[in-house]
Amino acid sequence: MPYHPVQGVNYRGRAEIILQDNPEFIVGWKAFCNNPTLRKEEPWANMEYLKRISPGALLIKIVPDEIVLHDHSREDYPIVVWSKK
């Protein structure tokens, strides 16, 4: 079996729960719905779905402190590509 170098990104930080009554929820939902990798025919990938879902819905916002790129095909891995420090 051929070897394929591992590549990936690790995020270190904290997760914040965004409740539906927070204005940031709408901003996050719009960003989610506008993600180009989503199939637009999915029933949840639009703002109309948001109007129909339970009022207890929430989003999880990831606030990174550090982003580390892992690329084992390079000699200088892992690489910190961004750090809040």
SERO-4910 file (N, C-alpha, C, O; in steps of 0.05 Angstrom, whole numbers):
BEGIN
 pado doro    nc1    nc2    nc3   cac1   cac2   cac3    cc1    cc2    cc3    oc1    oc2    oc3
  Met    A     17    -23      0      0      0      0     18     25      0     36     27     16
  Pro    A     13     44    -18     30     68    -18     26     85      7      4     86     18
  Tyr    A     47     99     15     46    117     38     36    144     29     47    155      9
  His    A     17    155     43      8    183     37     13    199     62      3    193     84
  Pro    A     29    221     59     35    237     82     10    249     94     -9    257     81
  Val    A     10    250    121    -13    261    135    -12    292    133      9    304    137
  Gln    A    -35    303    127    -38    332    126    -63    340    141    -83    325    139
  Gly    A    -62    362    155    -86    370    170    -80    396    185    -58    407    185
  Val    A   -101    405    198   -100    430    213   -112    424    241   -133    413    243
  Asn    A    -98    433    262   -108    431    289   -114    459    299    -98    477    295
  Tyr    A   -136    462    312   -144    488    324   -144    484    354   -155    464    364
  Arg    A   -131    503    368   -133    503    397   -146    528    406   -140    550    396
  Gly    A   -165    526    424   -180    550    432   -203    542    450   -201    523    465
  Arg    A   -225    557    447   -248    551    463   -273    551    446   -274    563    424
  Ala    A   -293    537    456   -319    536    442   -339    553    458   -341    551    482
  Glu    A   -354    570    444   -375    586    456   -402    577    445   -405    573    421
  Ile    A   -421    574    463   -448    567    454   -463    593    448   -465    611    465
  Ile    A   -474    594    424   -490    617    415   -519    609    414   -527    592    398
  Leu    A   -535    621    432   -564    614    433   -579    629    411   -569    649    401
  Gln    A   -603    620    405   -618    631    383   -627    660    388   -632    674    368
  Asp    A   -629    669    412   -637    696    417   -614    716    416   -617    740    420
  Asn    A   -590    706    410   -566    723    408   -564    732    378   -566    716    360
  Pro    A   -560    759    373   -557    768    345   -535    754    330   -537    752    305
  Glu    A   -515    744    344   -493    730    330   -503    703    318   -491    693    300
  Phe    A   -525    693    328   -536    668    318   -544    671    288   -537    654    272
  Ile    A   -557    693    281   -565    698    254   -541    701    236   -540    691    214
  Val    A   -521    715    245   -496    719    230   -483    692    225   -475    686    202
  Gly    A   -482    675    245   -470    648    243   -486    630    224   -475    616    208
  Trp    A   -513    632    227   -530    615    209   -527    623    180   -526    606    162
  Lys    A   -525    649    175   -522    658    147   -495    649    136   -493    640    113
  Ala    A   -474    650    153   -448    640    144   -449    610    138   -438    601    118
  Phe    A   -463    595    155   -467    567    151   -481    561    125   -473    544    109
  Cys    A   -504    575    120   -520    571     96   -505    579     71   -511    568     49
  Asn    A   -487    598     72   -472    608     49   -447    592     44   -432    599     25
  Asn    A   -442    571     59   -418    555     55   -420    542     28   -439    528     22
  Pro    A   -400    547     10   -402    536    -17   -402    506    -19   -408    495    -40
  Thr    A   -394    492      2   -392    463      1   -419    450      7   -423    426      3
  Leu    A   -439    466     17   -465    455     22   -481    451     -3   -479    467    -22
  Arg    A   -497    430     -4   -515    426    -26   -540    443    -19   -552    438      2
  Lys    A   -548    461    -36   -570    479    -31   -597    464    -29   -616    476    -18
  Glu    A   -598    440    -39   -624    426    -37   -628    414     -9   -650    404     -3
  Glu    A   -607    414      8   -611    404     35   -632    422     49   -631    446     47
  Pro    A   -651    410     63   -673    426     75   -664    445     97   -678    465    102
  Trp    A   -641    440    110   -632    457    131   -613    479    122   -604    495    139
  Ala    A   -606    479     97   -585    498     87   -597    524     77   -589    534     56
  Asn    A   -616    535     92   -628    561     84   -640    575    107   -644    563    128
  Met    A   -645    601    104   -656    617    126   -685    610    132   -694    614    155
  Glu    A   -700    600    113   -728    592    118   -729    570    138   -747    569    155
  Tyr    A   -711    551    137   -710    529    156   -706    540    185   -718    529    203
  Leu    A   -690    560    187   -685    572    214   -711    581    227   -715    579    251
  Lys    A   -730    592    211   -755    601    221   -773    578    232   -790    583    249
  Arg    A   -768    554    222   -784    531    230   -772    514    252   -786    498    264
  Ile    A   -747    517    258   -734    500    278   -741    508    306   -751    530    311
  Ser    A   -735    490    324   -741    495    352   -727    520    363   -705    526    355
  Pro    A   -741    535    381   -728    559    392   -704    552    410   -690    570    419
  Gly    A   -700    527    416   -677    519    432   -652    513    416   -632    504    427
  Ala    A   -652    518    390   -629    512    373   -606    529    381   -609    551    392
  Leu    A   -582    520    377   -557    535    383   -536    529    363   -537    510    348
  Leu    A   -516    547    363   -492    543    346   -468    542    365   -469    553    387
  Ile    A   -448    530    356   -423    529    372   -402    545    356   -395    538    333
  Lys    A   -392    566    368   -372    584    356   -345    576    366   -341    575    391
  Ile    A   -326    570    349   -299    563    356   -282    588    355   -280    601    335
  Val    A   -270    595    378   -252    618    380   -224    608    383   -216    599    405
  Pro    A   -208    608    362   -181    596    363   -161    613    378   -162    638    377
  Asp    A   -142    600    391   -119    613    403    -94    606    386    -75    621    386
  Glu    A    -95    584    373    -72    575    357    -82    557    334    -99    540    339
  Ile    A    -70    560    311    -75    542    288    -49    530    280    -29    543    274
  Val    A    -48    503    279    -24    489    272    -29    472    247    -48    456    246
  Leu    A    -11    475    228    -12    460    203      6    435    206     29    438    213
  His    A     -5    412    200     10    387    201     13    378    172     -7    372    158
  Asp    A     37    376    162     43    366    135     68    349    137     90    359    136
  His    A     63    323    140     86    304    144    102    299    119    121    283    120
  Ser    A     96    312     97    112    310     74    135    330     75    153    330     58
  Arg    A    134    348     94    155    369     98    173    362    121    165    347    139
  Glu    A    197    371    120    216    366    141    212    383    165    221    376    187
  Asp    A    199    406    162    196    425    184    168    424    196    158    445    205
  Tyr    A    155    401    196    128    399    208    130    394    238    151    385    246
  Pro    A    110    400    255     87    416    249     94    445    248    114    454    258
  Ile    A     77    461    235     82    489    232     60    505    245     36    500    238
  Val    A     66    523    263     46    540    274     41    562    254     59    579    249
  Val    A     18    563    242     12    583    221     -1    608    232     -1    629    218
  Trp    A    -12    606    256    -24    629    268    -26    624    298    -33    602    307
  Ser    A    -20    645    314    -22    642    343    -31    669    354    -21    690    346
  Lys    A    -49    668    373    -58    693    386    -37    703    405    -38    727    413
  Lys    A    -19    687    413      2    694    433     20    716    424     38    724    439
***
